[in-house]
């Protein structure tokens, strides 16, 4: 008997949606540069191709880790998993951007 999965987390096409969302988010700095010419602070965006690659890996990786963890753990803990994944993403993004606790940043 073949049962249809109604929970999007359990379907494998969720990874295509994560990839689509990652691409859409990565287009934001490019679109802003062409529409307003500079960054929001007037200084412009100084993103190199490696910055887009790293951010893409971070966004897709965070989304994928959440999905894989949510598949293994009970549904009632998904909010906690999403908060943990978000905090881990923000911590790594902050460290890579400015190096608050380490010297990884610029």
MDTraj code that builds the backbone (N, CA, C; nanometers):
import mdtraj as md
import numpy as np

residues = "UNK UNK UNK UNK UNK UNK UNK UNK UNK UNK UNK UNK UNK UNK UNK UNK UNK UNK UNK UNK UNK UNK UNK UNK UNK UNK UNK UNK UNK UNK UNK UNK UNK UNK UNK UNK UNK UNK UNK UNK UNK UNK UNK UNK UNK UNK UNK UNK UNK UNK UNK UNK UNK UNK UNK UNK UNK UNK UNK UNK UNK UNK UNK UNK UNK UNK UNK UNK UNK UNK UNK UNK UNK UNK UNK UNK UNK UNK UNK UNK UNK UNK UNK UNK UNK UNK UNK UNK UNK UNK UNK UNK UNK UNK UNK UNK UNK UNK UNK UNK UNK UNK UNK UNK UNK UNK".split()
xyz = np.array([
    [0.0834, -0.1172, 0.0000],
    [0.0000, 0.0000, 0.0000],
    [0.0884, 0.1243, 0.0000],
    [0.0625, 0.2118, -0.0946],
    [0.1418, 0.3329, -0.1109],
    [0.0662, 0.4504, -0.0502],
    [0.1189, 0.5049, 0.0566],
    [0.0531, 0.6184, 0.1217],
    [0.1212, 0.7473, 0.0794],
    [0.0420, 0.8492, 0.0607],
    [0.0940, 0.9787, 0.0196],
    [0.1434, 1.0563, 0.1419],
    [0.2637, 1.1104, 0.1301],
    [0.3194, 1.1919, 0.2380],
    [0.2584, 1.3321, 0.2320],
    [0.1931, 1.3749, 0.3355],
    [0.1347, 1.5089, 0.3379],
    [0.2256, 1.6090, 0.4076],
    [0.3194, 1.5634, 0.4833],
    [0.4115, 1.6522, 0.5536],
    [0.5273, 1.6862, 0.4599],
    [0.5423, 1.8133, 0.4269],
    [0.6443, 1.8566, 0.3308],
    [0.7857, 1.8233, 0.3778],
    [0.8077, 1.8194, 0.5084],
    [0.9399, 1.7870, 0.5621],
    [0.9806, 1.6454, 0.5235],
    [0.8859, 1.5562, 0.5141],
    [0.9166, 1.4169, 0.4845],
    [0.9355, 1.3908, 0.3347],
    [0.8992, 1.4847, 0.2499],
    [0.9157, 1.4673, 0.1060],
    [1.0539, 1.5146, 0.0631],
    [1.1116, 1.4453, -0.0342],
    [1.2457, 1.4817, -0.0789],
    [1.2490, 1.6082, -0.1629],
    [1.1328, 1.6517, -0.2150],
    [1.1337, 1.7751, -0.2934],
    [1.1575, 1.8988, -0.2070],
    [1.1589, 1.8826, -0.0765],
    [1.1882, 1.9951, 0.0123],
    [1.3284, 2.0504, -0.0145],
    [1.4203, 1.9634, -0.0564],
    [1.5567, 2.0092, -0.0843],
    [1.5616, 2.0984, -0.2086],
    [1.4729, 2.0735, -0.3042],
    [1.4631, 2.1619, -0.4210],
    [1.4106, 2.2988, -0.3780],
    [1.3147, 2.2993, -0.2849],
    [1.2638, 2.4264, -0.2334],
    [1.3707, 2.5020, -0.1544],
    [1.4512, 2.4293, -0.0803],
    [1.5610, 2.4941, -0.0069],
    [1.6602, 2.5549, -0.1054],
    [1.6928, 2.4816, -0.2115],
    [1.7854, 2.5338, -0.3129],
    [1.7266, 2.6568, -0.3818],
    [1.5970, 2.6534, -0.4125],
    [1.5307, 2.7686, -0.4737],
    [1.5347, 2.8898, -0.3805],
    [1.5044, 2.8681, -0.2534],
    [1.5078, 2.9768, -0.1553],
    [1.6474, 3.0334, -0.1376],
    [1.7471, 2.9456, -0.1379],
    [1.8856, 2.9902, -0.1272],
    [1.9221, 3.0795, -0.2444],
    [1.8865, 3.0361, -0.3640],
    [1.9145, 3.1172, -0.4831],
    [1.8435, 3.2514, -0.4790],
    [1.7186, 3.2511, -0.4345],
    [1.6430, 3.3757, -0.4260],
    [1.7053, 3.4722, -0.3254],
    [1.7474, 3.4212, -0.2124],
    [1.8114, 3.5071, -0.1122],
    [1.9436, 3.5616, -0.1636],
    [2.0195, 3.4803, -0.2370],
    [2.1479, 3.5263, -0.2901],
    [2.1322, 3.6293, -0.4017],
    [2.0150, 3.6392, -0.4605],
    [1.9910, 3.7410, -0.5632],
    [1.9637, 3.8790, -0.5032],
    [1.9319, 3.8859, -0.3758],
    [1.8977, 4.0136, -0.3132],
    [2.0125, 4.1150, -0.3216],
    [2.1368, 4.0807, -0.2834],
    [2.2436, 4.1810, -0.2946],
    [2.2696, 4.2241, -0.4388],
    [2.2538, 4.1328, -0.5323],
    [2.2737, 4.1666, -0.6730],
    [2.1648, 4.2615, -0.7200],
    [2.0407, 4.2316, -0.6855],
    [1.9287, 4.3167, -0.7250],
    [1.9397, 4.4551, -0.6623],
    [1.9782, 4.4615, -0.5377],
    [1.9924, 4.5921, -0.4717],
    [2.1022, 4.6749, -0.5353],
    [2.2092, 4.6102, -0.5780],
    [2.3192, 4.6835, -0.6383],
    [2.2767, 4.7450, -0.7711],
    [2.1928, 4.6742, -0.8467],
    [2.1488, 4.7277, -0.9743],
    [2.0357, 4.8284, -0.9600],
    [1.9555, 4.8184, -0.8555],
    [1.8421, 4.9095, -0.8421],
    [1.8782, 5.0384, -0.7705],
    [1.9571, 5.0289, -0.6635],
    [1.9898, 5.1516, -0.5910],
    [2.1368, 5.1891, -0.6033],
    [2.2175, 5.1049, -0.6637],
    [2.3557, 5.1395, -0.6922],
    [2.4518, 5.1192, -0.5775],
    [2.4054, 5.1335, -0.4568],
    [2.4923, 5.1145, -0.3408],
    [2.4191, 5.0307, -0.2388],
    [2.4886, 4.9955, -0.1358],
    [2.4258, 4.9206, -0.0272],
    [2.3334, 5.0101, 0.0520],
    [2.2691, 4.9517, 0.1484],
    [2.1758, 5.0275, 0.2297],
    [2.2459, 5.1345, 0.3126],
    [2.3738, 5.1153, 0.3384],
    [2.4479, 5.2132, 0.4178],
    [2.5210, 5.3154, 0.3308],
    [2.5022, 5.3112, 0.1985],
    [2.5666, 5.4062, 0.1095],
    [2.7071, 5.3674, 0.0697],
    [2.7616, 5.2608, 0.1264],
    [2.8983, 5.2206, 0.0982],
    [2.9091, 5.1206, -0.0168],
    [2.7997, 5.0616, -0.0562],
    [2.8025, 4.9615, -0.1623],
    [2.8264, 4.8224, -0.1061],
    [2.8090, 4.7244, -0.1904],
    [2.8303, 4.5858, -0.1512],
    [2.9666, 4.5432, -0.1992],
    [3.0420, 4.4815, -0.1128],
    [3.1758, 4.4375, -0.1476],
    [3.1818, 4.2844, -0.1397],
    [3.0893, 4.2177, -0.2084],
    [3.0848, 4.0726, -0.2063],
    [3.1651, 4.0175, -0.3226],
    [3.2562, 3.9295, -0.2914],
    [3.3318, 3.8571, -0.3922],
    [3.2578, 3.7274, -0.4232],
    [3.2937, 3.6584, -0.5324],
    [3.2272, 3.5300, -0.5627],
    [3.2361, 3.4289, -0.4485],
    [3.3460, 3.4281, -0.3752],
    [3.3604, 3.3336, -0.2632],
    [3.2587, 3.3644, -0.1537],
    [3.2215, 3.4907, -0.1373],
    [3.1208, 3.5280, -0.0382],
    [2.9848, 3.4679, -0.0735],
    [2.9497, 3.4719, -0.2021],
    [2.8246, 3.4115, -0.2463],
    [2.8280, 3.2604, -0.2274],
    [2.9416, 3.1989, -0.2549],
    [2.9549, 3.0537, -0.2385],
    [2.9388, 3.0145, -0.0920],
    [3.0084, 3.0855, -0.0036],
    [3.0013, 3.0548, 0.1396],
    [2.8603, 3.0770, 0.1927],
    [2.7963, 3.1883, 0.1544],
    [2.6604, 3.2144, 0.2017],
    [2.5637, 3.1115, 0.1461],
    [2.5824, 3.0706, 0.0216],
    [2.4972, 2.9664, -0.0357],
    [2.5108, 2.8347, 0.0389],
    [2.6336, 2.7984, 0.0712],
    [2.6578, 2.6763, 0.1479],
    [2.5939, 2.6874, 0.2857],
    [2.6066, 2.8037, 0.3494],
    [2.5485, 2.8217, 0.4821],
    [2.3961, 2.8143, 0.4785],
    [2.3331, 2.8813, 0.3818],
    [2.1871, 2.8807, 0.3730],
    [2.1336, 2.7416, 0.3405],
    [2.1897, 2.6787, 0.2373],
    [2.1429, 2.5454, 0.1997],
    [2.1742, 2.4442, 0.3096],
    [2.2913, 2.4566, 0.3703],
    [2.3290, 2.3644, 0.4777],
    [2.2400, 2.3769, 0.5998],
    [2.2076, 2.4996, 0.6386],
    [2.1201, 2.5199, 0.7537],
    [1.9814, 2.4636, 0.7271],
    [1.9282, 2.4903, 0.6092],
    [1.7971, 2.4368, 0.5748],
    [1.7964, 2.2848, 0.5700],
    [1.9009, 2.2275, 0.5136],
    [1.9095, 2.0818, 0.5036],
    [1.9265, 2.0164, 0.6400],
    [2.0079, 2.0766, 0.7247],
    [2.0269, 2.0227, 0.8597],
    [1.8964, 2.0266, 0.9371],
    [1.8201, 2.1357, 0.9209],
    [1.6901, 2.1430, 0.9876],
    [1.5977, 2.0316, 0.9401],
    [1.5923, 2.0110, 0.8085],
    [1.5034, 1.9074, 0.7539],
    [1.5442, 1.7697, 0.8034],
    [1.6720, 1.7400, 0.7965],
    [1.7183, 1.6084, 0.8406],
    [1.6940, 1.5866, 0.9897],
    [1.7145, 1.6912, 1.0698],
    [1.6882, 1.6791, 1.2139],
    [1.5390, 1.6667, 1.2414],
    [1.4581, 1.7423, 1.1676],
    [1.3132, 1.7376, 1.1884],
    [1.2550, 1.6026, 1.1498],
    [1.3184, 1.5343, 1.0574],
    [1.2712, 1.4010, 1.0183],
    [1.2973, 1.2978, 1.1278],
    [1.4007, 1.3187, 1.2057],
    [1.4384, 1.2212, 1.3074],
    [1.3711, 1.2452, 1.4421],
    [1.3304, 1.3686, 1.4678],
    [1.2795, 1.4057, 1.5992],
    [1.1291, 1.4313, 1.5893],
    [1.0602, 1.4129, 1.6982],
    [0.9158, 1.4302, 1.7068],
    [0.8739, 1.5692, 1.6587],
    [0.7519, 1.5792, 1.5997],
    [0.7015, 1.7054, 1.5446],
    [0.6936, 1.8175, 1.6475],
    [0.6677, 1.7836, 1.7715],
    [0.6499, 1.8894, 1.8713],
    [0.7811, 1.9620, 1.9037],
    [0.8936, 1.9087, 1.8605],
    [1.0229, 1.9740, 1.8859],
    [1.0754, 2.0515, 1.7656],
    [0.9968, 2.0638, 1.6593],
    [1.0443, 2.1330, 1.5385],
    [1.0740, 2.2802, 1.5625],
    [0.9971, 2.3439, 1.6483],
    [1.0228, 2.4859, 1.6772],
    [1.1587, 2.5003, 1.7451],
    [1.1884, 2.4130, 1.8388],
    [1.3180, 2.4181, 1.9071],
    [1.4322, 2.3912, 1.8096],
    [1.4108, 2.2972, 1.7185],
    [1.5133, 2.2666, 1.6182],
    [1.5353, 2.3870, 1.5271],
    [1.4262, 2.4509, 1.4857],
    [1.4400, 2.5661, 1.3965],
    [1.5098, 2.6825, 1.4665],
    [1.4804, 2.7038, 1.5934],
    [1.5480, 2.8109, 1.6680],
    [1.6964, 2.7802, 1.6829],
    [1.7298, 2.6550, 1.7128],
    [1.8700, 2.6164, 1.7255],
    [1.9446, 2.6321, 1.5927],
    [1.8817, 2.5915, 1.4837],
    [1.9448, 2.6053, 1.3518],
    [1.9625, 2.7523, 1.3164],
    [1.8621, 2.8339, 1.3450],
    [1.8715, 2.9766, 1.3172],
    [1.9814, 3.0434, 1.3992],
    [1.9892, 3.0104, 1.5268],
    [2.0935, 3.0685, 1.6118],
    [2.2332, 3.0257, 1.5672],
    [2.2471, 2.9000, 1.5275],
    [2.3767, 2.8528, 1.4774],
    [2.4142, 2.9263, 1.3486],
    [2.3170, 2.9452, 1.2602],
    [2.3420, 3.0187, 1.1356],
    [2.3838, 3.1624, 1.1645],
    [2.3087, 3.2297, 1.2515],
    [2.3405, 3.3695, 1.2836],
    [2.4763, 3.3831, 1.3515],
    [2.5094, 3.2887, 1.4393],
    [2.6400, 3.2932, 1.5055],
    [2.7515, 3.2800, 1.4022],
    [2.7397, 3.1812, 1.3116],
    [2.8435, 3.1612, 1.2111],
    [2.8522, 3.2795, 1.1161],
    [2.7387, 3.3342, 1.0773],
    [2.7369, 3.4495, 0.9878],
    [2.8058, 3.5694, 1.0546],
    [2.7761, 3.5913, 1.1819],
    [2.8389, 3.7011, 1.2545],
    [2.9893, 3.6803, 1.2681],
    [3.0294, 3.5592, 1.2981],
    [3.1723, 3.5300, 1.3108],
    [3.2456, 3.5519, 1.1795],
    [3.1859, 3.5084, 1.0702],
    [3.2518, 3.5254, 0.9407],
    [3.2518, 3.6712, 0.8958],
    [3.1508, 3.7472, 0.9363],
    [3.1417, 3.8865, 0.8943],
    [3.2364, 3.9770, 0.9727],
    [3.2340, 3.9669, 1.1052],
    [3.3120, 4.0611, 1.1856],
    [3.3990, 3.9956, 1.2907],
    [3.3835, 3.8665, 1.3147],
    [3.4681, 3.7992, 1.4119],
    [3.4474, 3.8477, 1.5541],
    [3.3291, 3.8314, 1.6094],
    [3.2980, 3.8795, 1.7428],
    [3.3791, 3.8045, 1.8486],
    [3.3770, 3.6733, 1.8428],
    [3.4454, 3.5913, 1.9442],
    [3.5769, 3.5327, 1.8937],
    [3.5936, 3.5242, 1.7640],
    [3.7156, 3.4684, 1.7055],
    [3.7702, 3.5664, 1.6038],
    [3.8766, 3.5316, 1.5377],
    [3.9316, 3.6193, 1.4334],
    [3.9030, 3.5635, 1.2932],
    [3.7906, 3.4913, 1.2774],
    [3.7534, 3.4394, 1.1463],
    [3.7116, 3.5517, 1.0526],
    [3.6533, 3.6577, 1.1056],
    [3.5933, 3.7637, 1.0239],
    [3.6946, 3.8560, 0.9629],
    [3.6411, 3.9549, 0.8956],
    [3.7271, 4.0503, 0.8251],
    [3.7879, 4.1536, 0.9159],
])
top = md.Topology()
chain = top.add_chain()
for i, resn in enumerate(residues, 1):
    res = top.add_residue(resn, chain, resSeq=i)
    for name in ("N", "CA", "C"):
        top.add_atom(name, md.element.get_by_symbol(name[0]), res)
traj = md.Trajectory(xyz[None], top)
